[in-house]
Amino acid sequence: MRFILSFVLVIAFYLIQPRAVFAAESSDKRNQLEELFIWKLSDELKLSPVEEKKFTDIVKNLNKKKADLNHSLSEAIDKMKQASSTKQREEELVRYRKTLQSYNHISEEEFDKLKPLLGADRMVQYLQIKMDLTNRIKSMLANPESSPKGEKKALPAPKVIEEK
């Protein structure tokens, strides 16, 4: 459980950085996070060196596809904004939808490629760890002031106001 907390903290640190810094170093940061993610999951899932190599190749390939499709989605939105007619916007929306379907298909592809490698038990473990990390990152991004250790700050004593 300690590894999950440390992993979440590292990811949150990179995600909460100012956008200008993050944009300038996004490729390096993304690679570092990807490597950390792969290393920690390989360790948690107790993958053999051969399995770890296959796992790394699959995860990196899928992440590359996600990044490329995400970039395509952003470009499609820009094209839609610049379209001069409703007909052009409709055409761009059709392209956007196809790209979105491809992006969503990556989750199925991840499942289909990792399950034979990991087997049922480790696949369930992988999905649990991944979901837990995703939820923790989302909660940290939604509430960055919250304590990473789950410690709650004491609330001040309520003030009693008497009406006369």
N, C-alpha and C positions, 0 to 999 in steps of 0.2 A: 504494500500500500504506500510505503514511503517513496518508492520509485514513481508512482503515479503522481504524487504531490510534487515531487521535484520536476518531473516532466511538464506538468501543467504550469508550474512557475516559470520554467524556461520559455515555454511557448507564449505564455501571457506577457512576459518581458518583451519578447520580440514583437508581439502583436500590438502592444500598447505604446510602442515608441512613436515619436512624431512621424507623420506621413512622409515628409520630405526625406528624412534619414532612411526610413523604411523603403521608400521607393528607390533611392539611390543604391541601396545594398540588398534589394529584395531577392535577387537571384542567389547571392551568397547565403543570406539568412534562410531562404527556403531550403537550400541544399543542406545547411546545418541542421535545421529542424527535421528534414527528411531523414538524414543520417541518424539523428538521435532517436527518432521514432522507430526506425528499422532496428537499430541496435537494441533498444529497450524491449521491443516486442520479440525480437529473436531470443533475447535472454529470458523473458517471461515464459515464452512458449517452449523454451529448451530445444531450439532447433539445432540439428547437426550442421556441420559446415556446408554440406551439400544442400541441405534444405534452406539454410540461411542464404546461400547464393541464389537459389531459385526464388525465394521469398523477396530478396532485395531487387532482383530483376523485375519481378511482377509489380511490386509496389512502385518502383521508379518509373516503369513504363506507364502504369495507370496514372500516376501523378503528372507525368508529362502530358498525357492525353487530356487530363482535367485542366491543366494550365493552358494548353493550346485552345481547347474548346471554350474555356472561360474568356480568353482573349478574343476569340471569335464572337462570343456573345456581346462583349463590350463594343466591338467594332460594329456589330449589327445594330445595336442601339444608336450608335453615332450616325450610321447610314439612315436609320429611320428618322432621326431628328432632322437630317439634312435633305430628306426627300421632299421634292417640290409639289408632288401631287398625291392624292389619296391612293391612286393605282400603284405608284411606286412604294408607298408605305405598306400596302397590302402585300406586294411582292417581297418586301423586306421582312414582313411579319411571317410569311411562309418560310423564308430562309431561317429566320430566328427560331421558329418552332422546330425545324429539322435539326438545327444545331443543339437546341435544348433537349430533344429526344436523344441525341447522341451522347450528350453530357450525362443525362440520367441513366443511360444504358451502361455507363462505366461501373456503377454499383453492382449491377448484375454480372458484369464481366469480372469484377473483383471476386465476387462470390464463386463464380464458376471456375476461376483459376486457382484460388486459394484453398477451396475445400478438398480437392484431390491431394494437394500438397500437405495440408495440415491434418486432415481427417476430421471426424465429427467432434471429438472432445476438444481438440486445440482450436478448431474453427469457432466453436462456441466461446471459448476463452478469448480468442482474438476479437470477436464481435463485442464481448462484454467490456474488454479493456478499451477498445476503440470508442464505444458508446460512452463509457465513463469519462474518458479524456475529452470527448467532444462536449459533453454536458458541463464538465468543469470549466473548460475554456469559455463556453458561452456564458456561464454564470459569472466568471471573472470579468469578462468584457462588459456584461450588463451592469455589474456592480463592482467597479475596480477598487472601491474603498474597503470592501469586505476583507476580512483577515483570511489569508491562505490556509491557516491551520484550523479554520472552523471556529476560532475563538470569537465569541461575541463581545462587543464592547458594552460595558455597563451603561445603561441609560441613566440620565440624571433623575433624581427624585422628583416626583410630580409636585407642581406648585398648587397649593390650595388657594383658591380665590373665593373670598366670601362676599356676597352681595349684601348691602345694607339698605 
